[in-house]
Amino acid sequence: MLLAGKKVVVVGGSSGIGLATAELAKSEGAEVIIASRNAEKLNAAAAKLGVKAIQADVSSDDSVANLFRQCGTVDHVVITAAQLKTGPFKTVSMDDVRSTMDGKFWGAWRCARAAEIRTGGSLTLVSGFLSVRPRPNSAIVGAANGAIESLTRALALELAPVRVNCVSPGIIDTPIRAAMPEAARREMLAKTAAALPVGRVGQGEDIARQILAFMTNGFATGSIVYLDGGALVT
Ligand SMILES: NC(=O)c1ccc[n+]([C@@H]2O[C@H](COP(=O)([O-])OP(=O)(O)OC[C@H]3O[C@@H](n4cnc5c(N)ncnc54)[C@H](OP(=O)(O)O)[C@@H]3O)[C@@H](O)[C@H]2O)c1
């Protein structure tokens, strides 16, 4: 078991990529703590996996400080939390773009500052393909992802010997698109799958496996891995 005796915190662990990461870490023998805002969803996920839950909102300084106070010193921290509000650059509201940055970028920043990570441990951030493959109406998400990738490189130096890495997912089939009409969501996923060399979209576990590699490979720091089923070469 690759994580026996290790304590792993997954912020955003009640859903999607975070949930898959928590499940994989648990199956590798780690003591796992998951954190997110919605207590009902969080507790249900924690009960299903047999892990601990701590309610937290990464957009609040106090909430993040409280989360990591309760966690104590840990081995690995993974931050997948994000709720993205985007729209056409000229008309998207400043409240929406601020809240996107506040959750995704400043959320990662707050967690990275508050976490007490043991020597030999790691911090993994999650960016996303829009940093390098922008799409109309998503400028703020691309900007947040790019900022996370820069932060990763900076923290790999400043937090050493703690290792800091980032995975940038392509299209992954998770509840992040729950607000989309189901037929449109399915059509988008099918079109994306057909255009990719691997012939499918990603699953949470595909990204979780890379995060596990970052946790367990002592030579990985300052790395940004683009894991997108080949989207970058199409
Ligand atoms: N899925 C994709 O196609 C894709 C592609 C590129 C990048 N990404 C990135 O991958 C990461 C994970 O995405 P996902 O697809 O796994 O999303 P998801 O299924 O929607 O999960 C997001 C998780 O973050 C939590 N969360 C959201 N805002 C939070 C906050 N302010 N404080 C604490 N927890 C918060 C959510 O729970 P609560 O709502 O209960 O707080 C949930 O547990 C995100 O950074 C996303 O941008 C995803």
The ligand as a Gaussian input file, in Angstrom:
#p B3LYP/6-31G(d) Opt

LIG

0 1
 N      -14.237000      18.238000     -14.573000
 C      -13.541000      18.821000     -15.546000
 O      -13.825000      18.655000     -16.743000
 C      -12.384000      19.731000     -15.186000
 C      -11.563000      20.198000     -16.231000
 C      -10.497000      21.042000     -15.920000
 C      -10.260000      21.392000     -14.617000
 N      -11.074000      20.924000     -13.628000
 C      -10.793000      21.325000     -12.258000
 O      -10.721000      20.209000     -11.406000
 C      -11.120000      20.597000     -10.084000
 C      -12.152000      19.631000      -9.556000
 O      -13.269000      19.656000     -10.419000
 P      -14.401000      18.535000     -10.385000
 O      -14.773000      18.292000     -11.795000
 O      -13.996000      17.429000      -9.506000
 O      -15.606000      19.403000      -9.705000
 P      -16.831000      18.982000      -8.771000
 O      -17.239000      17.570000      -9.030000
 O      -17.832000      20.066000      -8.946000
 O      -16.209000      19.063000      -7.289000
 C      -15.839000      20.284000      -6.727000
 C      -15.655000      20.070000      -5.243000
 O      -15.199000      21.302000      -4.662000
 C      -16.057000      21.648000      -3.573000
 N      -16.057000      23.109000      -3.478000
 C      -16.479000      24.015000      -4.401000
 N      -16.323000      25.247000      -3.945000
 C      -15.797000      25.142000      -2.687000
 C      -15.435000      26.069000      -1.693000
 N      -15.581000      27.398000      -1.871000
 N      -14.917000      25.612000      -0.528000
 C      -14.768000      24.277000      -0.319000
 N      -15.098000      23.348000      -1.229000
 C      -15.619000      23.774000      -2.394000
 C      -17.406000      21.025000      -3.922000
 O      -18.250000      20.787000      -2.795000
 P      -19.258000      21.938000      -2.226000
 O      -19.937000      22.533000      -3.414000
 O      -20.164000      21.198000      -1.277000
 O      -18.387000      22.904000      -1.491000
 C      -16.922000      19.686000      -4.506000
 O      -16.574000      18.806000      -3.459000
 C      -11.617000      22.043000     -10.194000
 O      -10.572000      22.914000      -9.824000
 C      -11.900000      22.193000     -11.670000
 O      -11.803000      23.531000     -12.112000
 C      -12.130000      20.090000     -13.875000

